[in-house]
């Protein structure tokens, strides 16, 4: 049933909130079921800004900087994956570049996952409008079931 699960991560503890739920789900599956987890991190910002006084101008990352950012993402995903791998669980890592929601949906379709498991920061009102909701965009734009873990407000503030 849930043999292929995609877990998008953003590098934060809040982003990792879905991991214990996935581990619990996997532990309840039949011992004969081999589960493939794909950990995904999307590099969303292809620019940084140079600021001089009140003026700011976007500067695109160089190819070398992008390679370094992608390697840091792979290192992070490998560290997270080390705590999950087991006899019944294989862990793949994947780094995307672009819009987080678009890359999550694309990866889910390419891998043909049975489930996307992700956390939500639980923003609402103006904060949600200003920052958007990747989880909401995945729910509305994707074609795969999504397990959404809401991070308690106390944890989100730390």
C-alpha positions as CSV (number, residue, x, y, z in Angstrom):
1,X,0.0,0.0,0.0
2,X,2.6,2.6,1.0
3,X,5.7,1.2,-0.5
4,X,7.0,4.4,-2.0
5,X,6.9,7.5,0.2
6,X,8.2,11.0,-0.7
7,X,9.3,13.2,2.3
8,X,10.1,16.8,1.3
9,X,12.5,18.4,3.8
10,X,13.6,22.0,4.1
11,X,16.5,21.6,6.5
12,X,14.6,22.6,9.6
13,X,13.4,20.6,12.6
14,X,9.9,21.8,11.7
15,X,10.3,20.4,8.3
16,X,11.3,17.0,9.8
17,X,8.1,16.8,11.9
18,X,6.6,14.2,9.5
19,X,9.5,11.7,9.9
20,X,8.3,10.1,13.2
21,X,4.8,9.6,11.6
22,X,6.3,7.9,8.6
23,X,8.5,5.7,10.8
24,X,5.4,4.7,12.8
25,X,3.5,4.0,9.6
26,X,6.3,1.8,8.2
27,X,6.5,-0.1,11.5
28,X,2.9,-1.0,11.2
29,X,3.2,-2.5,7.7
30,X,3.6,-6.2,7.1
31,X,7.2,-7.4,7.6
32,X,7.2,-8.5,4.0
33,X,6.6,-5.0,2.7
34,X,9.8,-3.3,1.6
35,X,9.4,0.5,1.8
36,X,11.3,3.0,-0.4
37,X,11.6,6.5,1.1
38,X,12.7,9.4,-1.0
39,X,14.0,12.4,0.9
40,X,13.7,15.5,-1.2
41,X,15.1,19.0,-0.6
42,X,14.4,21.8,-3.0
43,X,16.8,24.7,-3.5
44,X,14.3,27.5,-4.1
45,X,16.4,30.6,-4.2
46,X,18.6,30.9,-7.2
47,X,19.7,34.4,-6.3
48,X,21.0,36.3,-3.3
49,X,21.1,40.1,-2.9
50,X,23.8,42.7,-2.7
51,X,22.7,45.5,-0.5
52,X,24.2,49.0,-0.5
53,X,22.3,51.5,1.7
54,X,18.7,51.2,0.7
55,X,19.3,49.7,-2.7
56,X,19.4,45.9,-3.3
57,X,20.0,44.0,-6.4
58,X,19.6,40.3,-7.1
59,X,22.7,38.4,-8.0
60,X,22.5,34.9,-9.4
61,X,24.5,32.2,-7.8
62,X,27.4,31.0,-9.8
63,X,27.6,27.4,-11.0
64,X,30.2,26.7,-8.3
65,X,27.9,28.2,-5.6
66,X,25.0,26.2,-6.8
67,X,27.1,23.0,-6.7
68,X,28.0,23.8,-3.1
69,X,24.4,24.5,-2.1
70,X,23.3,21.2,-3.7
71,X,26.1,19.3,-2.0
72,X,25.1,20.7,1.4
73,X,21.5,19.6,0.6
74,X,22.7,16.1,-0.2
75,X,24.8,15.9,2.9
76,X,21.8,17.0,5.0
77,X,19.5,14.4,3.4
78,X,22.1,11.7,3.9
79,X,22.4,12.5,7.6
80,X,18.6,12.4,8.0
81,X,18.5,9.1,6.0
82,X,21.1,7.4,8.1
83,X,18.6,7.4,11.0
84,X,15.9,5.8,9.0
85,X,17.5,3.1,6.9
86,X,16.9,-0.4,7.9
87,X,16.1,-4.0,6.7
88,X,12.7,-3.0,5.5
89,X,13.4,0.6,4.5
90,X,15.6,1.9,1.7
91,X,16.3,5.6,1.5
92,X,17.0,7.6,-1.7
93,X,17.9,11.2,-1.7
94,X,17.0,13.8,-4.3
95,X,17.7,17.5,-4.7
96,X,15.5,19.7,-6.8
97,X,16.0,23.3,-8.0
98,X,13.1,25.7,-8.5
99,X,9.7,26.2,-6.9
100,X,9.3,23.8,-3.9
101,X,5.7,22.9,-4.6
102,X,6.3,22.3,-8.3
103,X,9.4,20.2,-7.6
104,X,7.6,18.1,-4.9
105,X,4.7,17.4,-7.3
106,X,7.1,16.6,-10.2
107,X,9.2,14.2,-8.0
108,X,6.1,12.5,-6.7
109,X,4.9,11.8,-10.3
110,X,8.3,10.8,-11.6
111,X,8.9,8.3,-8.7
112,X,5.2,7.3,-8.8
113,X,4.9,7.5,-5.0
114,X,2.0,6.1,-3.0
115,X,2.2,8.9,-0.5
116,X,3.8,12.3,0.1
117,X,4.4,13.0,3.9
118,X,5.2,16.5,4.8
119,X,4.9,19.0,7.7
120,X,3.3,22.3,7.6
121,X,4.4,25.4,9.6
122,X,0.8,26.1,10.4
123,X,0.8,29.7,9.3
124,X,-2.5,31.4,8.8
125,X,-3.8,34.9,7.9
126,X,-1.3,37.5,6.6
127,X,1.7,35.3,7.4
128,X,0.3,32.5,5.1
129,X,-0.5,35.0,2.4
130,X,2.9,36.6,2.6
131,X,4.9,33.4,2.7
132,X,2.5,31.1,0.8
133,X,2.0,27.5,1.7
134,X,4.0,24.9,-0.1
135,X,1.9,22.2,1.6
136,X,-1.3,23.9,0.3
137,X,0.1,24.1,-3.2
138,X,1.1,20.4,-3.1
139,X,-2.4,19.4,-1.9
140,X,-4.2,21.4,-4.6
141,X,-1.8,20.8,-7.5
142,X,-0.6,17.3,-7.0
143,X,-2.2,13.9,-7.8
144,X,-0.9,11.8,-4.9
145,X,-2.2,11.3,-1.4
146,X,-0.6,13.7,1.1
147,X,0.0,13.1,4.8
148,X,0.2,16.5,6.5
149,X,1.7,16.8,9.9
150,X,0.9,20.1,11.6
151,X,3.8,21.2,13.9
152,X,2.6,22.4,17.3
153,X,2.8,26.1,17.7
154,X,5.2,25.7,20.6
155,X,7.7,23.8,18.4
156,X,7.3,26.2,15.5
157,X,8.4,29.1,17.7
158,X,11.7,27.5,18.8
